[in-house]
Amino acid sequence: MINLRFDKQLFVADFLQRLELLQKGIAAHRKSNFTGSMLMHHTMQSTKFMSKWIEEKNKKQD
């Protein structure tokens, strides 16, 4: 039963078509992807503050 429900051949064509559509409209997709934008923002902020912390830590060692 589970092999029929999740048979790869049932989903390959739709999946590839979806990927192709996303590639063609990647700019619009990224604009409308709120969750992805938030994750990217917070990743960049985390990196920024980690680098500031490392700078301050290294200053104290000198």
PDB file with one MODEL, atoms N, CA, C and O in Angstrom:
MODEL        1
ATOM      1  N   MET A   1       0.812  -1.195   0.000  1.00  0.00           N
ATOM      2  CA  MET A   1       0.000   0.000   0.000  1.00  0.00           C
ATOM      3  C   MET A   1       0.865   1.273   0.000  1.00  0.00           C
ATOM      4  O   MET A   1       0.635   2.193  -0.784  1.00  0.00           O
ATOM      5  N   ILE A   2       1.845   1.303   0.879  1.00  0.00           N
ATOM      6  CA  ILE A   2       2.693   2.502   0.969  1.00  0.00           C
ATOM      7  C   ILE A   2       3.525   2.692  -0.300  1.00  0.00           C
ATOM      8  O   ILE A   2       3.774   3.824  -0.716  1.00  0.00           O
ATOM      9  N   ASN A   3       3.949   1.604  -0.906  1.00  0.00           N
ATOM     10  CA  ASN A   3       4.715   1.707  -2.151  1.00  0.00           C
ATOM     11  C   ASN A   3       3.883   2.310  -3.284  1.00  0.00           C
ATOM     12  O   ASN A   3       4.419   3.005  -4.146  1.00  0.00           O
ATOM     13  N   LEU A   4       2.597   2.048  -3.283  1.00  0.00           N
ATOM     14  CA  LEU A   4       1.720   2.635  -4.293  1.00  0.00           C
ATOM     15  C   LEU A   4       1.492   4.120  -4.017  1.00  0.00           C
ATOM     16  O   LEU A   4       1.464   4.930  -4.944  1.00  0.00           O
ATOM     17  N   ARG A   5       1.331   4.471  -2.757  1.00  0.00           N
ATOM     18  CA  ARG A   5       1.045   5.863  -2.368  1.00  0.00           C
ATOM     19  C   ARG A   5       2.228   6.785  -2.668  1.00  0.00           C
ATOM     20  O   ARG A   5       2.034   7.937  -3.057  1.00  0.00           O
ATOM     21  N   PHE A   6       3.428   6.292  -2.492  1.00  0.00           N
ATOM     22  CA  PHE A   6       4.619   7.114  -2.661  1.00  0.00           C
ATOM     23  C   PHE A   6       5.489   6.659  -3.829  1.00  0.00           C
ATOM     24  O   PHE A   6       6.712   6.800  -3.787  1.00  0.00           O
ATOM     25  N   ASP A   7       4.880   6.131  -4.837  1.00  0.00           N
ATOM     26  CA  ASP A   7       5.606   5.691  -6.023  1.00  0.00           C
ATOM     27  C   ASP A   7       6.223   6.902  -6.731  1.00  0.00           C
ATOM     28  O   ASP A   7       5.521   7.849  -7.087  1.00  0.00           O
ATOM     29  N   LYS A   8       7.512   6.860  -6.925  1.00  0.00           N
ATOM     30  CA  LYS A   8       8.244   7.971  -7.536  1.00  0.00           C
ATOM     31  C   LYS A   8       7.677   8.358  -8.899  1.00  0.00           C
ATOM     32  O   LYS A   8       7.580   9.542  -9.224  1.00  0.00           O
ATOM     33  N   GLN A   9       7.315   7.384  -9.672  1.00  0.00           N
ATOM     34  CA  GLN A   9       6.830   7.638 -11.028  1.00  0.00           C
ATOM     35  C   GLN A   9       5.546   8.471 -11.050  1.00  0.00           C
ATOM     36  O   GLN A   9       5.245   9.111 -12.058  1.00  0.00           O
ATOM     37  N   LEU A  10       4.794   8.470  -9.960  1.00  0.00           N
ATOM     38  CA  LEU A  10       3.568   9.254  -9.897  1.00  0.00           C
ATOM     39  C   LEU A  10       3.848  10.752  -9.752  1.00  0.00           C
ATOM     40  O   LEU A  10       2.995  11.577 -10.081  1.00  0.00           O
ATOM     41  N   PHE A  11       5.026  11.101  -9.267  1.00  0.00           N
ATOM     42  CA  PHE A  11       5.313  12.487  -8.912  1.00  0.00           C
ATOM     43  C   PHE A  11       6.429  13.143  -9.722  1.00  0.00           C
ATOM     44  O   PHE A  11       6.561  14.367  -9.694  1.00  0.00           O
ATOM     45  N   VAL A  12       7.216  12.381 -10.425  1.00  0.00           N
ATOM     46  CA  VAL A  12       8.388  12.912 -11.127  1.00  0.00           C
ATOM     47  C   VAL A  12       8.012  14.003 -12.125  1.00  0.00           C
ATOM     48  O   VAL A  12       8.623  15.072 -12.120  1.00  0.00           O
ATOM     49  N   ALA A  13       7.034  13.760 -12.970  1.00  0.00           N
ATOM     50  CA  ALA A  13       6.670  14.736 -14.014  1.00  0.00           C
ATOM     51  C   ALA A  13       6.197  16.046 -13.396  1.00  0.00           C
ATOM     52  O   ALA A  13       6.625  17.116 -13.827  1.00  0.00           O
ATOM     53  N   ASP A  14       5.313  15.982 -12.383  1.00  0.00           N
ATOM     54  CA  ASP A  14       4.823  17.197 -11.723  1.00  0.00           C
ATOM     55  C   ASP A  14       5.953  17.938 -11.016  1.00  0.00           C
ATOM     56  O   ASP A  14       6.017  19.167 -11.056  1.00  0.00           O
ATOM     57  N   PHE A  15       6.831  17.199 -10.376  1.00  0.00           N
ATOM     58  CA  PHE A  15       7.946  17.808  -9.659  1.00  0.00           C
ATOM     59  C   PHE A  15       8.882  18.545 -10.617  1.00  0.00           C
ATOM     60  O   PHE A  15       9.278  19.681 -10.356  1.00  0.00           O
ATOM     61  N   LEU A  16       9.229  17.896 -11.722  1.00  0.00           N
ATOM     62  CA  LEU A  16      10.124  18.537 -12.693  1.00  0.00           C
ATOM     63  C   LEU A  16       9.464  19.761 -13.333  1.00  0.00           C
ATOM     64  O   LEU A  16      10.131  20.762 -13.596  1.00  0.00           O
ATOM     65  N   GLN A  17       8.169  19.679 -13.581  1.00  0.00           N
ATOM     66  CA  GLN A  17       7.439  20.819 -14.139  1.00  0.00           C
ATOM     67  C   GLN A  17       7.448  21.978 -13.144  1.00  0.00           C
ATOM     68  O   GLN A  17       7.633  23.130 -13.536  1.00  0.00           O
ATOM     69  N   ARG A  18       7.252  21.685 -11.881  1.00  0.00           N
ATOM     70  CA  ARG A  18       7.269  22.728 -10.834  1.00  0.00           C
ATOM     71  C   ARG A  18       8.644  23.378 -10.749  1.00  0.00           C
ATOM     72  O   ARG A  18       8.747  24.600 -10.637  1.00  0.00           O
ATOM     73  N   LEU A  19       9.691  22.578 -10.801  1.00  0.00           N
ATOM     74  CA  LEU A  19      11.055  23.125 -10.772  1.00  0.00           C
ATOM     75  C   LEU A  19      11.314  24.041 -11.961  1.00  0.00           C
ATOM     76  O   LEU A  19      11.922  25.102 -11.819  1.00  0.00           O
ATOM     77  N   GLU A  20      10.856  23.632 -13.108  1.00  0.00           N
ATOM     78  CA  GLU A  20      11.045  24.435 -14.317  1.00  0.00           C
ATOM     79  C   GLU A  20      10.320  25.780 -14.199  1.00  0.00           C
ATOM     80  O   GLU A  20      10.868  26.820 -14.564  1.00  0.00           O
ATOM     81  N   LEU A  21       9.094  25.753 -13.692  1.00  0.00           N
ATOM     82  CA  LEU A  21       8.343  26.995 -13.496  1.00  0.00           C
ATOM     83  C   LEU A  21       9.046  27.916 -12.501  1.00  0.00           C
ATOM     84  O   LEU A  21       9.101  29.129 -12.702  1.00  0.00           O
ATOM     85  N   LEU A  22       9.576  27.341 -11.437  1.00  0.00           N
ATOM     86  CA  LEU A  22      10.286  28.141 -10.436  1.00  0.00           C
ATOM     87  C   LEU A  22      11.557  28.756 -11.023  1.00  0.00           C
ATOM     88  O   LEU A  22      11.881  29.908 -10.734  1.00  0.00           O
ATOM     89  N   GLN A  23      12.265  28.001 -11.836  1.00  0.00           N
ATOM     90  CA  GLN A  23      13.485  28.527 -12.462  1.00  0.00           C
ATOM     91  C   GLN A  23      13.174  29.700 -13.373  1.00  0.00           C
ATOM     92  O   GLN A  23      13.922  30.677 -13.409  1.00  0.00           O
ATOM     93  N   LYS A  24      12.081  29.611 -14.105  1.00  0.00           N
ATOM     94  CA  LYS A  24      11.718  30.678 -15.032  1.00  0.00           C
ATOM     95  C   LYS A  24      11.272  31.936 -14.291  1.00  0.00           C
ATOM     96  O   LYS A  24      11.491  33.048 -14.771  1.00  0.00           O
ATOM     97  N   GLY A  25      10.653  31.769 -13.136  1.00  0.00           N
ATOM     98  CA  GLY A  25      10.156  32.920 -12.395  1.00  0.00           C
ATOM     99  C   GLY A  25      10.793  33.049 -11.031  1.00  0.00           C
ATOM    100  O   GLY A  25      10.114  33.350 -10.049  1.00  0.00           O
ATOM    101  N   ILE A  26      12.103  32.823 -10.962  1.00  0.00           N
ATOM    102  CA  ILE A  26      12.782  32.786  -9.666  1.00  0.00           C
ATOM    103  C   ILE A  26      12.715  34.126  -8.934  1.00  0.00           C
ATOM    104  O   ILE A  26      12.582  34.145  -7.710  1.00  0.00           O
ATOM    105  N   ALA A  27      12.804  35.239  -9.649  1.00  0.00           N
ATOM    106  CA  ALA A  27      12.764  36.553  -8.994  1.00  0.00           C
ATOM    107  C   ALA A  27      11.417  36.774  -8.316  1.00  0.00           C
ATOM    108  O   ALA A  27      11.365  37.222  -7.170  1.00  0.00           O
ATOM    109  N   ALA A  28      10.339  36.466  -9.008  1.00  0.00           N
ATOM    110  CA  ALA A  28       8.995  36.626  -8.441  1.00  0.00           C
ATOM    111  C   ALA A  28       8.798  35.669  -7.269  1.00  0.00           C
ATOM    112  O   ALA A  28       8.196  36.034  -6.260  1.00  0.00           O
ATOM    113  N   HIS A  29       9.299  34.461  -7.403  1.00  0.00           N
ATOM    114  CA  HIS A  29       9.171  33.481  -6.320  1.00  0.00           C
ATOM    115  C   HIS A  29       9.885  33.968  -5.068  1.00  0.00           C
ATOM    116  O   HIS A  29       9.348  33.872  -3.964  1.00  0.00           O
ATOM    117  N   ARG A  30      11.086  34.486  -5.238  1.00  0.00           N
ATOM    118  CA  ARG A  30      11.845  34.971  -4.084  1.00  0.00           C
ATOM    119  C   ARG A  30      11.167  36.173  -3.432  1.00  0.00           C
ATOM    120  O   ARG A  30      11.206  36.323  -2.211  1.00  0.00           O
ATOM    121  N   LYS A  31      10.546  37.029  -4.243  1.00  0.00           N
ATOM    122  CA  LYS A  31       9.832  38.183  -3.690  1.00  0.00           C
ATOM    123  C   LYS A  31       8.646  37.745  -2.844  1.00  0.00           C
ATOM    124  O   LYS A  31       8.361  38.355  -1.813  1.00  0.00           O
ATOM    125  N   SER A  32       7.961  36.707  -3.265  1.00  0.00           N
ATOM    126  CA  SER A  32       6.751  36.272  -2.563  1.00  0.00           C
ATOM    127  C   SER A  32       7.034  35.245  -1.471  1.00  0.00           C
ATOM    128  O   SER A  32       6.109  34.812  -0.784  1.00  0.00           O
ATOM    129  N   ASN A  33       8.286  34.849  -1.299  1.00  0.00           N
ATOM    130  CA  ASN A  33       8.642  33.823  -0.321  1.00  0.00           C
ATOM    131  C   ASN A  33       9.012  34.490   1.012  1.00  0.00           C
ATOM    132  O   ASN A  33      10.191  34.679   1.309  1.00  0.00           O
ATOM    133  N   PHE A  34       8.012  34.840   1.800  1.00  0.00           N
ATOM    134  CA  PHE A  34       8.215  35.549   3.054  1.00  0.00           C
ATOM    135  C   PHE A  34       9.073  34.746   4.030  1.00  0.00           C
ATOM    136  O   PHE A  34      10.001  35.286   4.632  1.00  0.00           O
ATOM    137  N   THR A  35       8.767  33.471   4.185  1.00  0.00           N
ATOM    138  CA  THR A  35       9.503  32.639   5.131  1.00  0.00           C
ATOM    139  C   THR A  35      10.979  32.558   4.747  1.00  0.00           C
ATOM    140  O   THR A  35      11.856  32.671   5.603  1.00  0.00           O
ATOM    141  N   GLY A  36      11.247  32.362   3.467  1.00  0.00           N
ATOM    142  CA  GLY A  36      12.632  32.308   2.999  1.00  0.00           C
ATOM    143  C   GLY A  36      13.351  33.622   3.236  1.00  0.00           C
ATOM    144  O   GLY A  36      14.523  33.635   3.610  1.00  0.00           O
ATOM    145  N   SER A  37      12.652  34.728   3.019  1.00  0.00           N
ATOM    146  CA  SER A  37      13.257  36.041   3.255  1.00  0.00           C
ATOM    147  C   SER A  37      13.594  36.234   4.724  1.00  0.00           C
ATOM    148  O   SER A  37      14.660  36.748   5.062  1.00  0.00           O
ATOM    149  N   MET A  38      12.690  35.824   5.589  1.00  0.00           N
ATOM    150  CA  MET A  38      12.938  35.952   7.032  1.00  0.00           C
ATOM    151  C   MET A  38      14.113  35.078   7.463  1.00  0.00           C
ATOM    152  O   MET A  38      14.949  35.506   8.259  1.00  0.00           O
ATOM    153  N   LEU A  39      14.176  33.873   6.945  1.00  0.00           N
ATOM    154  CA  LEU A  39      15.289  32.995   7.302  1.00  0.00           C
ATOM    155  C   LEU A  39      16.618  33.574   6.821  1.00  0.00           C
ATOM    156  O   LEU A  39      17.610  33.526   7.548  1.00  0.00           O
ATOM    157  N   MET A  40      16.647  34.117   5.616  1.00  0.00           N
ATOM    158  CA  MET A  40      17.863  34.711   5.086  1.00  0.00           C
ATOM    159  C   MET A  40      18.274  35.925   5.917  1.00  0.00           C
ATOM    160  O   MET A  40      19.453  36.099   6.224  1.00  0.00           O
ATOM    161  N   HIS A  41      17.313  36.754   6.277  1.00  0.00           N
ATOM    162  CA  HIS A  41      17.592  37.945   7.088  1.00  0.00           C
ATOM    163  C   HIS A  41      18.223  37.546   8.421  1.00  0.00           C
ATOM    164  O   HIS A  41      19.248  38.101   8.817  1.00  0.00           O
ATOM    165  N   HIS A  42      17.620  36.597   9.101  1.00  0.00           N
ATOM    166  CA  HIS A  42      18.119  36.205  10.419  1.00  0.00           C
ATOM    167  C   HIS A  42      19.454  35.477  10.324  1.00  0.00           C
ATOM    168  O   HIS A  42      20.282  35.575  11.229  1.00  0.00           O
ATOM    169  N   THR A  43      19.663  34.756   9.244  1.00  0.00           N
ATOM    170  CA  THR A  43      20.970  34.118   9.046  1.00  0.00           C
ATOM    171  C   THR A  43      22.060  35.180   8.902  1.00  0.00           C
ATOM    172  O   THR A  43      23.134  35.073   9.494  1.00  0.00           O
ATOM    173  N   MET A  44      21.762  36.204   8.107  1.00  0.00           N
ATOM    174  CA  MET A  44      22.738  37.278   7.906  1.00  0.00           C
ATOM    175  C   MET A  44      22.983  38.036   9.204  1.00  0.00           C
ATOM    176  O   MET A  44      24.123  38.392   9.500  1.00  0.00           O
ATOM    177  N   GLN A  45      21.941  38.289   9.980  1.00  0.00           N
ATOM    178  CA  GLN A  45      22.091  38.989  11.254  1.00  0.00           C
ATOM    179  C   GLN A  45      22.925  38.155  12.224  1.00  0.00           C
ATOM    180  O   GLN A  45      23.786  38.687  12.924  1.00  0.00           O
ATOM    181  N   SER A  46      22.671  36.867  12.263  1.00  0.00           N
ATOM    182  CA  SER A  46      23.443  35.993  13.154  1.00  0.00           C
ATOM    183  C   SER A  46      24.913  36.027  12.789  1.00  0.00           C
ATOM    184  O   SER A  46      25.773  36.100  13.667  1.00  0.00           O
ATOM    185  N   THR A  47      25.205  35.976  11.501  1.00  0.00           N
ATOM    186  CA  THR A  47      26.588  36.016  11.039  1.00  0.00           C
ATOM    187  C   THR A  47      27.232  37.344  11.413  1.00  0.00           C
ATOM    188  O   THR A  47      28.379  37.380  11.859  1.00  0.00           O
ATOM    189  N   LYS A  48      26.502  38.425  11.234  1.00  0.00           N
ATOM    190  CA  LYS A  48      27.010  39.757  11.557  1.00  0.00           C
ATOM    191  C   LYS A  48      27.373  39.860  13.041  1.00  0.00           C
ATOM    192  O   LYS A  48      28.464  40.313  13.386  1.00  0.00           O
ATOM    193  N   PHE A  49      26.466  39.442  13.907  1.00  0.00           N
ATOM    194  CA  PHE A  49      26.721  39.570  15.333  1.00  0.00           C
ATOM    195  C   PHE A  49      27.777  38.586  15.822  1.00  0.00           C
ATOM    196  O   PHE A  49      28.508  38.886  16.766  1.00  0.00           O
ATOM    197  N   MET A  50      27.869  37.427  15.199  1.00  0.00           N
ATOM    198  CA  MET A  50      28.936  36.486  15.566  1.00  0.00           C
ATOM    199  C   MET A  50      30.291  37.071  15.212  1.00  0.00           C
ATOM    200  O   MET A  50      31.238  36.941  15.989  1.00  0.00           O
ATOM    201  N   SER A  51      30.404  37.715  14.052  1.00  0.00           N
ATOM    202  CA  SER A  51      31.685  38.303  13.670  1.00  0.00           C
ATOM    203  C   SER A  51      32.034  39.460  14.597  1.00  0.00           C
ATOM    204  O   SER A  51      33.207  39.649  14.920  1.00  0.00           O
ATOM    205  N   LYS A  52      31.041  40.242  15.035  1.00  0.00           N
ATOM    206  CA  LYS A  52      31.303  41.319  15.993  1.00  0.00           C
ATOM    207  C   LYS A  52      31.778  40.744  17.332  1.00  0.00           C
ATOM    208  O   LYS A  52      32.685  41.290  17.960  1.00  0.00           O
ATOM    209  N   TRP A  53      31.167  39.651  17.758  1.00  0.00           N
ATOM    210  CA  TRP A  53      31.559  39.027  19.011  1.00  0.00           C
ATOM    211  C   TRP A  53      33.007  38.525  18.929  1.00  0.00           C
ATOM    212  O   TRP A  53      33.780  38.690  19.872  1.00  0.00           O
ATOM    213  N   ILE A  54      33.363  37.916  17.802  1.00  0.00           N
ATOM    214  CA  ILE A  54      34.725  37.415  17.614  1.00  0.00           C
ATOM    215  C   ILE A  54      35.719  38.572  17.619  1.00  0.00           C
ATOM    216  O   ILE A  54      36.795  38.453  18.205  1.00  0.00           O
ATOM    217  N   GLU A  55      35.379  39.690  16.976  1.00  0.00           N
ATOM    218  CA  GLU A  55      36.252  40.854  16.982  1.00  0.00           C
ATOM    219  C   GLU A  55      36.494  41.345  18.403  1.00  0.00           C
ATOM    220  O   GLU A  55      37.633  41.625  18.778  1.00  0.00           O
ATOM    221  N   GLU A  56      35.440  41.450  19.188  1.00  0.00           N
ATOM    222  CA  GLU A  56      35.577  41.929  20.554  1.00  0.00           C
ATOM    223  C   GLU A  56      36.372  40.934  21.408  1.00  0.00           C
ATOM    224  O   GLU A  56      37.188  41.337  22.237  1.00  0.00           O
ATOM    225  N   LYS A  57      36.136  39.665  21.206  1.00  0.00           N
ATOM    226  CA  LYS A  57      36.866  38.637  21.956  1.00  0.00           C
ATOM    227  C   LYS A  57      38.356  38.719  21.632  1.00  0.00           C
ATOM    228  O   LYS A  57      39.197  38.606  22.524  1.00  0.00           O
ATOM    229  N   ASN A  58      38.678  38.916  20.361  1.00  0.00           N
ATOM    230  CA  ASN A  58      40.070  38.997  19.955  1.00  0.00           C
ATOM    231  C   ASN A  58      40.741  40.275  20.461  1.00  0.00           C
ATOM    232  O   ASN A  58      41.942  40.268  20.733  1.00  0.00           O
ATOM    233  N   LYS A  59      39.996  41.357  20.589  1.00  0.00           N
ATOM    234  CA  LYS A  59      40.544  42.608  21.134  1.00  0.00           C
ATOM    235  C   LYS A  59      41.002  42.414  22.578  1.00  0.00           C
ATOM    236  O   LYS A  59      42.035  42.946  22.985  1.00  0.00           O
ATOM    237  N   LYS A  60      40.232  41.656  23.344  1.00  0.00           N
ATOM    238  CA  LYS A  60      40.543  41.439  24.762  1.00  0.00           C
ATOM    239  C   LYS A  60      41.780  40.579  24.938  1.00  0.00           C
ATOM    240  O   LYS A  60      42.431  40.656  25.980  1.00  0.00           O
ATOM    241  N   GLN A  61      42.122  39.770  23.959  1.00  0.00           N
ATOM    242  CA  GLN A  61      43.278  38.887  24.053  1.00  0.00           C
ATOM    243  C   GLN A  61      44.577  39.612  23.747  1.00  0.00           C
ATOM    244  O   GLN A  61      45.648  39.153  24.143  1.00  0.00           O
ATOM    245  N   ASP A  62      44.498  40.738  23.047  1.00  0.00           N
ATOM    246  CA  ASP A  62      45.720  41.483  22.663  1.00  0.00           C
ATOM    247  C   ASP A  62      46.349  42.193  23.815  1.00  0.00           C
ATOM    248  O   ASP A  62      47.373  42.855  23.648  1.00  0.00           O
TER     249      ASP A  62
ENDMDL
END
